[in-house]
Amino acid sequence: MLVANLFAIGKSSFGEWGDFFGGVLNPLFTLLTFTGVLITIVLQQTELRESRVEMRRSADALHEQNKSMQRQNFEATFFQMLAVHTSLVNAIDLVDEHNRITRGRDCFSVFYTRFNKIYREQASKENGKYTDERVLKRSYQIFWKVHQVELGHYFRYLYNIVRYVKEAPFVDGPYIRLIRAQLSDQETLLLFYNCIASQHGSRFKALAEDFALLDNMPQIRALKESHLSLIDQRAFQSASDA
């Protein structure tokens, strides 16, 4: 047919030739146009997929950057709080009946000796009339009345440092261990009795149990062995020691 039409070139009108080429080329152009649209769609999908991957990477990088900044801010505040706590300890001073002055962390040995004395006196005075737990709480009440000025701020600030760590998303870090490392034996002993004998110590007791704040406490120096059962044993054993 095509050959016949070519030989008939001299005999056909231009309209017939136009119809002929239109009938052949229009489907071809349509096919090429459709193919181009398909290629464009494929390229756009590829670019969109790559854009999603890049956006995901950017979002992950931004998240890590924000997390890193949060940790830096947390640590800056945490170490500043530890420094303030140390300054509070260093600012404590006691004067005995002979006008001898004890300063800083050494005061906690004096505190514990005085509390021990009050407890022994109260136990002797009550002479079995009341339970030991009641005697213990009464003894701490007397002790606290005398030394609240020196110890009130100390315990409140220490409590807030531990709570700050608990409420942060970085509680799994070394921060609780650093707090425990700051405490002397006498400080842990006083913290222990503040938790079990103070009327205001219940919240601190919960933190001590959750974070093993008494892990380094010399239990042998408790006023009475039975006192150790007044707090959950988790307070004496950190997860790393379990």
GROMACS elastic network, one bead per residue, 0.5 to 0.9 nm:
[ bonds ]
;  ai    aj funct       b0    kb
    1     5     6  0.61058   500
    1     6     6  0.85834   500
    2     5     6  0.50562   500
    2     6     6  0.61865   500
    2     7     6  0.87299   500
    3     6     6  0.50598   500
    3     7     6  0.62714   500
    3     8     6  0.84874   500
    4     7     6  0.52611   500
    4     8     6  0.61472   500
    4     9     6  0.88990   500
    5     9     6  0.64818   500
    5    12     6  0.82463   500
    5    17     6  0.87214   500
    5    20     6  0.88615   500
    6     9     6  0.53480   500
    6    10     6  0.87478   500
    7    10     6  0.74963   500
    7    11     6  0.84948   500
    8    11     6  0.51597   500
    8    12     6  0.60975   500
    9    12     6  0.54703   500
    9    13     6  0.80612   500
    9    17     6  0.82705   500
   10    13     6  0.81102   500
   12    15     6  0.81331   500
   12    16     6  0.63612   500
   12    17     6  0.72645   500
   13    16     6  0.53897   500
   13    17     6  0.66790   500
   13    18     6  0.88627   500
   14    17     6  0.50204   500
   14    18     6  0.61439   500
   14    19     6  0.86192   500
   15    18     6  0.50070   500
   15    19     6  0.61889   500
   15    20     6  0.85271   500
   16    19     6  0.50708   500
   16    20     6  0.61372   500
   16    21     6  0.87928   500
   17    21     6  0.62153   500
   17    22     6  0.83260   500
   18    21     6  0.53374   500
   18    22     6  0.58425   500
   18    23     6  0.83589   500
   19    22     6  0.50351   500
   19    23     6  0.59693   500
   19    24     6  0.86241   500
   20    23     6  0.52752   500
   20    24     6  0.64192   500
   20    25     6  0.86908   500
   21    24     6  0.50608   500
   21    25     6  0.57568   500
   21    26     6  0.79947   500
   22    25     6  0.53107   500
   22    26     6  0.55025   500
   22    27     6  0.84599   500
   23    26     6  0.59247   500
   23    27     6  0.71604   500
   24    27     6  0.64095   500
   24    28     6  0.69513   500
   25    29     6  0.60606   500
   25    30     6  0.84479   500
   26    29     6  0.51383   500
   26    30     6  0.60341   500
   26    31     6  0.85126   500
   27    31     6  0.60473   500
   27    32     6  0.85625   500
   28    31     6  0.50633   500
   28    32     6  0.61942   500
   28    33     6  0.85640   500
   29    33     6  0.59918   500
   29    34     6  0.84776   500
   30    33     6  0.50660   500
   30    34     6  0.60784   500
   30    35     6  0.84843   500
   31    34     6  0.51234   500
   31    35     6  0.60526   500
   31    36     6  0.85434   500
   32    35     6  0.50276   500
   32    36     6  0.61208   500
   32    37     6  0.86606   500
   33    36     6  0.50480   500
   33    37     6  0.62701   500
   33    38     6  0.87182   500
   34    37     6  0.50801   500
   34    38     6  0.62724   500
   34    39     6  0.86778   500
   35    38     6  0.51023   500
   35    39     6  0.62051   500
   35    40     6  0.85966   500
   36    39     6  0.50765   500
   36    40     6  0.61016   500
   36    41     6  0.86140   500
   37    40     6  0.50338   500
   37    41     6  0.61818   500
   37    42     6  0.86521   500
   38    41     6  0.51072   500
   38    42     6  0.62083   500
   38    43     6  0.86148   500
   39    42     6  0.51065   500
   39    43     6  0.61229   500
   39    44     6  0.85389   500
   40    43     6  0.51041   500
   40    44     6  0.60588   500
   40    45     6  0.85612   500
   41    44     6  0.50674   500
   41    45     6  0.61192   500
   41    46     6  0.85702   500
   42    45     6  0.51388   500
   42    46     6  0.61848   500
   42    47     6  0.86396   500
   43    46     6  0.50548   500
   43    47     6  0.61376   500
   43    48     6  0.84816   500
   44    47     6  0.50493   500
   44    48     6  0.59560   500
   44    49     6  0.84804   500
   45    49     6  0.60323   500
   45    50     6  0.85255   500
   46    49     6  0.51204   500
   46    50     6  0.61900   500
   46    51     6  0.85033   500
   47    50     6  0.50728   500
   47    51     6  0.59950   500
   47    52     6  0.85900   500
   48    52     6  0.61790   500
   48    53     6  0.86710   500
   49    52     6  0.51110   500
   49    53     6  0.63326   500
   49    54     6  0.86662   500
   50    53     6  0.50763   500
   50    54     6  0.61393   500
   50    55     6  0.85266   500
   51    54     6  0.50457   500
   51    55     6  0.60021   500
   51    56     6  0.84705   500
   52    55     6  0.50347   500
   52    56     6  0.60518   500
   52    57     6  0.85539   500
   53    56     6  0.50761   500
   53    57     6  0.62104   500
   53    58     6  0.86111   500
   54    57     6  0.50394   500
   54    58     6  0.61192   500
   54    59     6  0.85384   500
   55    59     6  0.60218   500
   55    60     6  0.85222   500
   56    59     6  0.50197   500
   56    60     6  0.61044   500
   56    61     6  0.85055   500
   57    60     6  0.50925   500
   57    61     6  0.60793   500
   57    62     6  0.85146   500
   58    61     6  0.50463   500
   58    62     6  0.60520   500
   58    63     6  0.85047   500
   59    62     6  0.50415   500
   59    63     6  0.60635   500
   59    64     6  0.86176   500
   60    63     6  0.50166   500
   60    64     6  0.61880   500
   60    65     6  0.85136   500
   61    64     6  0.51597   500
   61    65     6  0.60916   500
   61    66     6  0.85910   500
   62    66     6  0.60746   500
   62    67     6  0.84851   500
   63    66     6  0.51091   500
   63    67     6  0.60722   500
   63    68     6  0.85090   500
   64    68     6  0.60174   500
   64    69     6  0.85286   500
   65    68     6  0.50631   500
   65    69     6  0.61858   500
   65    70     6  0.85791   500
   66    69     6  0.50495   500
   66    70     6  0.60805   500
   66    71     6  0.86196   500
   67    70     6  0.50062   500
   67    71     6  0.62150   500
   67    72     6  0.86069   500
   68    71     6  0.51589   500
   68    72     6  0.62032   500
   68    73     6  0.86532   500
   69    72     6  0.50135   500
   69    73     6  0.61392   500
   69    74     6  0.84695   500
   70    73     6  0.51308   500
   70    74     6  0.60204   500
   70    75     6  0.85447   500
   71    75     6  0.59849   500
   71    76     6  0.84375   500
   71   169     6  0.85796   500
   71   170     6  0.73385   500
   72    75     6  0.51852   500
   72    76     6  0.60872   500
   72    77     6  0.86592   500
   73    76     6  0.51429   500
   73    77     6  0.63109   500
   73    78     6  0.85390   500
   74    77     6  0.52888   500
   74    78     6  0.60050   500
   74    79     6  0.86526   500
   74   165     6  0.87271   500
   74   168     6  0.77625   500
   74   170     6  0.84300   500
   75    79     6  0.59909   500
   75    80     6  0.82750   500
   75   175     6  0.88065   500
   76    79     6  0.55285   500
   76    80     6  0.61637   500
   76    81     6  0.86659   500
   77    80     6  0.50519   500
   77    81     6  0.61161   500
   77    82     6  0.86783   500
   78    81     6  0.50882   500
   78    82     6  0.63067   500
   78    83     6  0.86967   500
   78   161     6  0.73234   500
   78   164     6  0.79560   500
   78   165     6  0.78796   500
   78   175     6  0.81970   500
   79    83     6  0.61647   500
   79    84     6  0.86214   500
   80    83     6  0.50231   500
   80    84     6  0.62746   500
   80    85     6  0.86081   500
   81    84     6  0.50352   500
   81    85     6  0.61084   500
   81    86     6  0.86222   500
   81   157     6  0.84756   500
   81   158     6  0.89713   500
   81   161     6  0.67163   500
   82    86     6  0.62158   500
   82    87     6  0.86417   500
   82   158     6  0.86852   500
   82   161     6  0.76299   500
   82   178     6  0.89978   500
   82   179     6  0.76996   500
   82   182     6  0.84740   500
   83    86     6  0.51078   500
   83    87     6  0.62881   500
   83    88     6  0.87024   500
   84    88     6  0.62096   500
   84    89     6  0.87294   500
   84   157     6  0.88398   500
   85    88     6  0.50246   500
   85    89     6  0.63822   500
   85    90     6  0.86988   500
   85   154     6  0.73469   500
   85   157     6  0.68917   500
   85   158     6  0.70126   500
   85   161     6  0.87448   500
   86    89     6  0.50952   500
   86    90     6  0.61880   500
   86    91     6  0.85955   500
   86   104     6  0.89314   500
   86   182     6  0.82206   500
   87    91     6  0.60667   500
   87    92     6  0.88856   500
   87   104     6  0.87522   500
   88    91     6  0.51081   500
   88    92     6  0.66921   500
   88   104     6  0.83030   500
   88   153     6  0.80372   500
   88   154     6  0.66375   500
   88   157     6  0.89391   500
   89    92     6  0.55504   500
   89    93     6  0.89140   500
   89   103     6  0.85258   500
   89   104     6  0.52195   500
   89   105     6  0.59419   500
   89   107     6  0.87272   500
   89   154     6  0.72200   500
   90    93     6  0.79956   500
   90   103     6  0.67118   500
   90   105     6  0.65258   500
   91   103     6  0.72309   500
   91   104     6  0.60342   500
   92   102     6  0.83511   500
   92   103     6  0.57676   500
   92   104     6  0.51874   500
   92   105     6  0.78174   500
   92   107     6  0.71124   500
   92   150     6  0.63217   500
   92   151     6  0.85488   500
   93   101     6  0.66501   500
   93   102     6  0.54666   500
   93   104     6  0.62475   500
   93   106     6  0.89137   500
   93   107     6  0.66576   500
   93   150     6  0.80419   500
   94   100     6  0.80168   500
   94   101     6  0.55132   500
   94   102     6  0.50962   500
   94   103     6  0.64450   500
   94   104     6  0.89681   500
   94   107     6  0.66534   500
   94   110     6  0.83787   500
   94   150     6  0.87719   500
   95    98     6  0.77403   500
   95    99     6  0.53852   500
   95   100     6  0.54137   500
   95   102     6  0.64604   500
   95   103     6  0.89571   500
   96    99     6  0.52194   500
   96   100     6  0.54809   500
   96   101     6  0.67680   500
   96   102     6  0.82735   500
   97   100     6  0.74096   500
   98   101     6  0.88786   500
  102   105     6  0.88092   500
  102   106     6  0.64693   500
  102   107     6  0.57740   500
  102   110     6  0.82359   500
  103   106     6  0.60291   500
  103   107     6  0.57662   500
  104   107     6  0.57967   500
  104   108     6  0.81048   500
  105   108     6  0.58290   500
  105   109     6  0.79342   500
  105   184     6  0.76842   500
  105   186     6  0.88397   500
  105   187     6  0.83132   500
  106   109     6  0.56853   500
  106   110     6  0.71439   500
  106   186     6  0.88796   500
  107   110     6  0.51044   500
  107   111     6  0.61519   500
  107   112     6  0.86952   500
  108   112     6  0.60461   500
  108   113     6  0.84200   500
  108   184     6  0.83785   500
  108   185     6  0.88404   500
  108   186     6  0.55585   500
  108   187     6  0.60924   500
  108   190     6  0.78966   500
  109   112     6  0.52614   500
  109   113     6  0.61756   500
  109   114     6  0.86265   500
  109   185     6  0.87310   500
  109   186     6  0.57150   500
  109   187     6  0.82082   500
  110   113     6  0.50982   500
  110   114     6  0.61184   500
  110   115     6  0.85679   500
  110   186     6  0.89545   500
  111   114     6  0.52154   500
  111   115     6  0.61769   500
  111   116     6  0.85841   500
  111   143     6  0.86550   500
  111   147     6  0.81922   500
  111   186     6  0.82604   500
  111   190     6  0.80121   500
  112   115     6  0.50427   500
  112   116     6  0.60351   500
  112   117     6  0.85593   500
  112   186     6  0.65287   500
  112   187     6  0.84771   500
  112   189     6  0.75916   500
  112   190     6  0.65918   500
  113   116     6  0.50680   500
  113   117     6  0.62425   500
  113   118     6  0.87655   500
  114   117     6  0.50668   500
  114   118     6  0.62881   500
  114   119     6  0.86577   500
  114   143     6  0.76462   500
  115   118     6  0.51021   500
  115   119     6  0.61537   500
  115   120     6  0.86578   500
  115   139     6  0.73339   500
  115   140     6  0.70338   500
  115   142     6  0.87215   500
  115   143     6  0.59268   500
  115   144     6  0.89469   500
  115   190     6  0.88063   500
  116   119     6  0.51647   500
  116   120     6  0.62431   500
  116   121     6  0.86379   500
  116   139     6  0.87893   500
  116   223     6  0.67826   500
  117   120     6  0.52245   500
  117   121     6  0.61852   500
  117   122     6  0.86244   500
  118   121     6  0.51291   500
  118   122     6  0.61042   500
  118   123     6  0.85403   500
  118   139     6  0.58310   500
  118   140     6  0.80609   500
  118   142     6  0.76559   500
  118   143     6  0.70653   500
  119   122     6  0.51433   500
  119   123     6  0.60441   500
  119   124     6  0.85358   500
  119   135     6  0.73173   500
  119   136     6  0.64277   500
  119   138     6  0.83398   500
  119   139     6  0.51179   500
  119   140     6  0.76688   500
  119   143     6  0.89223   500
  119   223     6  0.82661   500
  120   123     6  0.51413   500
  120   124     6  0.61504   500
  120   125     6  0.84987   500
  120   139     6  0.86743   500
  120   223     6  0.88955   500
  121   124     6  0.51815   500
  121   125     6  0.60372   500
  121   126     6  0.86446   500
  121   139     6  0.86063   500
  122   126     6  0.60298   500
  122   127     6  0.83565   500
  122   135     6  0.64514   500
  122   136     6  0.82303   500
  122   138     6  0.78825   500
  122   139     6  0.64317   500
  123   126     6  0.53467   500
  123   127     6  0.60712   500
  123   128     6  0.74497   500
  123   130     6  0.89245   500
  123   132     6  0.75621   500
  123   135     6  0.62332   500
  123   136     6  0.81747   500
  123   139     6  0.86511   500
  124   127     6  0.51025   500
  124   128     6  0.81219   500
  125   128     6  0.86018   500
  126   129     6  0.54162   500
  126   130     6  0.65853   500
  126   135     6  0.75974   500
  127   130     6  0.78918   500
  128   131     6  0.69532   500
  128   132     6  0.79610   500
  130   133     6  0.82190   500
  130   134     6  0.63796   500
  130   135     6  0.67061   500
  131   134     6  0.53205   500
  131   135     6  0.64195   500
  131   136     6  0.86733   500
  132   136     6  0.60001   500
  132   137     6  0.86186   500
  132   227     6  0.89388   500
  133   137     6  0.62551   500
  133   138     6  0.85823   500
  133   197     6  0.79430   500
  133   227     6  0.80293   500
  133   230     6  0.88091   500
  134   137     6  0.51832   500
  134   138     6  0.61089   500
  134   139     6  0.85004   500
  134   197     6  0.87094   500
  135   138     6  0.50868   500
  135   139     6  0.60402   500
  135   140     6  0.86296   500
  136   139     6  0.50773   500
  136   140     6  0.62391   500
  136   141     6  0.85999   500
  136   193     6  0.87780   500
  136   196     6  0.89821   500
  136   197     6  0.63977   500
  136   227     6  0.89498   500
  137   140     6  0.51227   500
  137   141     6  0.61202   500
  137   142     6  0.87238   500
  137   193     6  0.89336   500
  137   196     6  0.81030   500
  137   198     6  0.65300   500
  137   199     6  0.80747   500
  138   141     6  0.50452   500
  138   142     6  0.63989   500
  138   143     6  0.86877   500
  138   197     6  0.81603   500
  139   142     6  0.52327   500
  139   143     6  0.61975   500
  139   144     6  0.85578   500
  139   197     6  0.85073   500
  140   144     6  0.58443   500
  140   145     6  0.84303   500
  140   193     6  0.77288   500
  140   194     6  0.78131   500
  140   197     6  0.62021   500
  140   198     6  0.65416   500
  141   144     6  0.51123   500
  141   145     6  0.61836   500
  141   146     6  0.88480   500
  141   197     6  0.80616   500
  141   198     6  0.69605   500
  141   199     6  0.83068   500
  142   145     6  0.52504   500
  142   146     6  0.66883   500
  142   147     6  0.89570   500
  143   146     6  0.54140   500
  143   147     6  0.63158   500
  143   148     6  0.81575   500
  144   147     6  0.50761   500
  144   148     6  0.50656   500
  144   149     6  0.87145   500
  144   151     6  0.80841   500
  144   152     6  0.85878   500
  144   198     6  0.84037   500
  145   148     6  0.56824   500
  145   149     6  0.85125   500
  146   149     6  0.77734   500
  146   150     6  0.89697   500
  147   150     6  0.54712   500
  147   151     6  0.60991   500
  147   152     6  0.79311   500
  148   151     6  0.50763   500
  148   153     6  0.82451   500
  149   152     6  0.57855   500
  149   153     6  0.74845   500
  150   153     6  0.69990   500
  150   154     6  0.72615   500
  151   155     6  0.61597   500
  151   156     6  0.85116   500
  152   155     6  0.55884   500
  152   156     6  0.62442   500
  152   157     6  0.86254   500
  153   156     6  0.51502   500
  153   157     6  0.59875   500
  153   158     6  0.84529   500
  154   157     6  0.54291   500
  154   158     6  0.61745   500
  154   159     6  0.85980   500
  155   158     6  0.50845   500
  155   159     6  0.59865   500
  155   160     6  0.85811   500
  155   191     6  0.79189   500
  155   194     6  0.86412   500
  155   204     6  0.88722   500
  156   159     6  0.51559   500
  156   160     6  0.63094   500
  156   161     6  0.88347   500
  157   160     6  0.50884   500
  157   161     6  0.63208   500
  157   162     6  0.88475   500
  158   161     6  0.51919   500
  158   162     6  0.65060   500
  158   163     6  0.86769   500
  158   179     6  0.86822   500
  159   162     6  0.53542   500
  159   163     6  0.61615   500
  159   164     6  0.85686   500
  159   203     6  0.86322   500
  159   204     6  0.63293   500
  159   207     6  0.81696   500
  160   164     6  0.58800   500
  160   165     6  0.86030   500
  161   164     6  0.50661   500
  161   165     6  0.65047   500
  161   166     6  0.87702   500
  161   179     6  0.83321   500
  162   165     6  0.52336   500
  162   166     6  0.62617   500
  162   167     6  0.87987   500
  162   175     6  0.87934   500
  162   176     6  0.71934   500
  162   179     6  0.78131   500
  162   207     6  0.73907   500
  162   211     6  0.86599   500
  163   167     6  0.61540   500
  163   168     6  0.85851   500
  163   207     6  0.76461   500
  164   167     6  0.53587   500
  164   168     6  0.63146   500
  165   168     6  0.52089   500
  165   169     6  0.80677   500
  165   170     6  0.71816   500
  165   171     6  0.56971   500
  165   175     6  0.71513   500
  165   176     6  0.74853   500
  166   169     6  0.78664   500
  166   170     6  0.81537   500
  166   171     6  0.57700   500
  166   207     6  0.86124   500
  166   211     6  0.89534   500
  167   170     6  0.85319   500
  167   171     6  0.77258   500
  168   171     6  0.61693   500
  169   172     6  0.80703   500
  170   173     6  0.57148   500
  170   175     6  0.85289   500
  171   174     6  0.79832   500
  171   175     6  0.72199   500
  171   176     6  0.78064   500
  172   175     6  0.79956   500
  172   176     6  0.86804   500
  173   176     6  0.76794   500
  173   177     6  0.86338   500
  174   177     6  0.53940   500
  174   178     6  0.63228   500
  174   179     6  0.89332   500
  175   178     6  0.50326   500
  175   179     6  0.63634   500
  175   180     6  0.87706   500
  176   179     6  0.50018   500
  176   180     6  0.62571   500
  176   181     6  0.85553   500
  176   211     6  0.70383   500
  176   212     6  0.87175   500
  176   213     6  0.77700   500
  177   180     6  0.50784   500
  177   181     6  0.60930   500
  177   182     6  0.87602   500
  177   213     6  0.84635   500
  178   182     6  0.64853   500
  179   182     6  0.52526   500
  179   183     6  0.70373   500
  179   213     6  0.81791   500
  180   183     6  0.54616   500
  180   184     6  0.85548   500
  180   188     6  0.85852   500
  180   212     6  0.87164   500
  180   213     6  0.60639   500
  180   214     6  0.76788   500
  180   215     6  0.77012   500
  180   216     6  0.73159   500
  181   184     6  0.78077   500
  181   216     6  0.82871   500
  183   186     6  0.79719   500
  183   187     6  0.56374   500
  183   188     6  0.62585   500
  183   216     6  0.84122   500
  184   187     6  0.50921   500
  184   188     6  0.63831   500
  184   189     6  0.87151   500
  184   216     6  0.84823   500
  184   217     6  0.83587   500
  185   188     6  0.52853   500
  185   189     6  0.63036   500
  185   190     6  0.87677   500
  185   216     6  0.71642   500
  185   217     6  0.56897   500
  185   218     6  0.64538   500
  186   190     6  0.61637   500
  186   191     6  0.84329   500
  186   217     6  0.80772   500
  186   218     6  0.87044   500
  187   190     6  0.51630   500
  187   191     6  0.59808   500
  187   192     6  0.84702   500
  187   217     6  0.85247   500
  188   192     6  0.59908   500
  188   193     6  0.86856   500
  188   213     6  0.78617   500
  188   214     6  0.59624   500
  188   215     6  0.87074   500
  188   216     6  0.73670   500
  188   217     6  0.53733   500
  188   218     6  0.82186   500
  189   192     6  0.50150   500
  189   193     6  0.64324   500
  189   194     6  0.85581   500
  189   214     6  0.80545   500
  189   217     6  0.62814   500
  189   218     6  0.76297   500
  189   219     6  0.82003   500
  189   221     6  0.78972   500
  189   222     6  0.71037   500
  190   193     6  0.51660   500
  190   194     6  0.59542   500
  190   195     6  0.85306   500
  191   195     6  0.61738   500
  191   196     6  0.88155   500
  191   204     6  0.86754   500
  191   205     6  0.88827   500
  191   208     6  0.88377   500
  191   213     6  0.88370   500
  191   214     6  0.80241   500
  192   195     6  0.52133   500
  192   196     6  0.64643   500
  192   197     6  0.84399   500
  192   205     6  0.80360   500
  192   208     6  0.84005   500
  192   213     6  0.89811   500
  192   214     6  0.70739   500
  192   217     6  0.84048   500
  192   228     6  0.88652   500
  192   231     6  0.85451   500
  193   196     6  0.51572   500
  193   197     6  0.54144   500
  193   198     6  0.71741   500
  193   201     6  0.86501   500
  193   227     6  0.87632   500
  194   197     6  0.55654   500
  194   198     6  0.50191   500
  194   199     6  0.84817   500
  194   200     6  0.80508   500
  194   201     6  0.56338   500
  194   202     6  0.87834   500
  194   204     6  0.82391   500
  194   205     6  0.82178   500
  195   198     6  0.61232   500
  195   199     6  0.85658   500
  195   200     6  0.79726   500
  195   202     6  0.60195   500
  195   203     6  0.79914   500
  195   204     6  0.59753   500
  195   206     6  0.84556   500
  195   208     6  0.80061   500
  195   231     6  0.81498   500
  196   199     6  0.84192   500
  196   201     6  0.66546   500
  196   202     6  0.73583   500
  196   205     6  0.70026   500
  196   227     6  0.83679   500
  196   230     6  0.63999   500
  196   231     6  0.67734   500
  197   200     6  0.86263   500
  197   201     6  0.71862   500
  197   202     6  0.89742   500
  198   202     6  0.77337   500
  199   202     6  0.72104   500
  200   203     6  0.73970   500
  200   204     6  0.82378   500
  201   204     6  0.52803   500
  201   205     6  0.59861   500
  201   206     6  0.88261   500
  202   206     6  0.64540   500
  202   207     6  0.89379   500
  203   206     6  0.53089   500
  203   207     6  0.66922   500
  203   208     6  0.88125   500
  204   207     6  0.51299   500
  204   208     6  0.61027   500
  204   209     6  0.86534   500
  205   209     6  0.62392   500
  205   210     6  0.86298   500
  205   231     6  0.75605   500
  205   232     6  0.89163   500
  205   235     6  0.84345   500
  206   209     6  0.52262   500
  206   210     6  0.61744   500
  206   211     6  0.86640   500
  206   232     6  0.89891   500
  206   235     6  0.88246   500
  207   210     6  0.50146   500
  207   211     6  0.59922   500
  207   212     6  0.79713   500
  207   213     6  0.76316   500
  207   235     6  0.84701   500
  208   211     6  0.54661   500
  208   212     6  0.53965   500
  208   214     6  0.66887   500
  208   232     6  0.89870   500
  208   234     6  0.82131   500
  208   235     6  0.53000   500
  208   236     6  0.85223   500
  209   212     6  0.53362   500
  209   213     6  0.70421   500
  209   214     6  0.82554   500
  209   231     6  0.75722   500
  209   232     6  0.61242   500
  209   233     6  0.73454   500
  209   234     6  0.52247   500
  209   236     6  0.77664   500
  209   237     6  0.89210   500
  210   213     6  0.80668   500
  210   234     6  0.69887   500
  210   235     6  0.68237   500
  210   238     6  0.89877   500
  211   214     6  0.85415   500
  211   215     6  0.88652   500
  211   234     6  0.78789   500
  211   235     6  0.67408   500
  211   237     6  0.87158   500
  211   238     6  0.68500   500
  211   239     6  0.85942   500
  212   215     6  0.53461   500
  212   216     6  0.88397   500
  212   233     6  0.85361   500
  212   234     6  0.57999   500
  212   236     6  0.53721   500
  212   237     6  0.55122   500
  212   239     6  0.80647   500
  213   216     6  0.76936   500
  213   217     6  0.85221   500
  213   235     6  0.58673   500
  213   236     6  0.70223   500
  213   237     6  0.83937   500
  213   238     6  0.79845   500
  214   217     6  0.50827   500
  214   218     6  0.87093   500
  214   234     6  0.87996   500
  214   235     6  0.53881   500
  214   237     6  0.75145   500
  214   238     6  0.87120   500
  215   218     6  0.86885   500
  215   234     6  0.85844   500
  215   235     6  0.64717   500
  215   237     6  0.50814   500
  215   238     6  0.61551   500
  215   241     6  0.89340   500
  216   219     6  0.87012   500
  216   236     6  0.73135   500
  216   237     6  0.85336   500
  217   220     6  0.87235   500
  217   221     6  0.85044   500
  217   236     6  0.73142   500
  218   221     6  0.57417   500
  218   222     6  0.75744   500
  219   222     6  0.54797   500
  219   225     6  0.79869   500
  219   228     6  0.76155   500
  219   236     6  0.87312   500
  220   223     6  0.84867   500
  220   224     6  0.86852   500
  220   225     6  0.75758   500
  221   224     6  0.81305   500
  221   225     6  0.86707   500
  222   225     6  0.62850   500
  222   226     6  0.88700   500
  222   227     6  0.72230   500
  222   228     6  0.75236   500
  223   226     6  0.88220   500
  223   227     6  0.74408   500
  224   227     6  0.55491   500
  224   228     6  0.77504   500
  225   228     6  0.58242   500
  225   229     6  0.80077   500
  226   229     6  0.57381   500
  226   230     6  0.75874   500
  227   230     6  0.54833   500
  227   231     6  0.80604   500
  228   231     6  0.63467   500
  228   232     6  0.84909   500
  228   233     6  0.79808   500
  229   232     6  0.70147   500
  229   233     6  0.74592   500
  230   233     6  0.89038   500
  231   234     6  0.83079   500
  231   235     6  0.72224   500
  232   235     6  0.60186   500
  232   236     6  0.82078   500
  233   236     6  0.55573   500
  233   237     6  0.69764   500
  234   237     6  0.52667   500
  234   238     6  0.70193   500
  234   239     6  0.86770   500
  235   238     6  0.74402   500
  237   240     6  0.81249   500
  237   241     6  0.61558   500
  237   242     6  0.64835   500
  238   241     6  0.53940   500
  238   242     6  0.64334   500
  239   242     6  0.50913   500
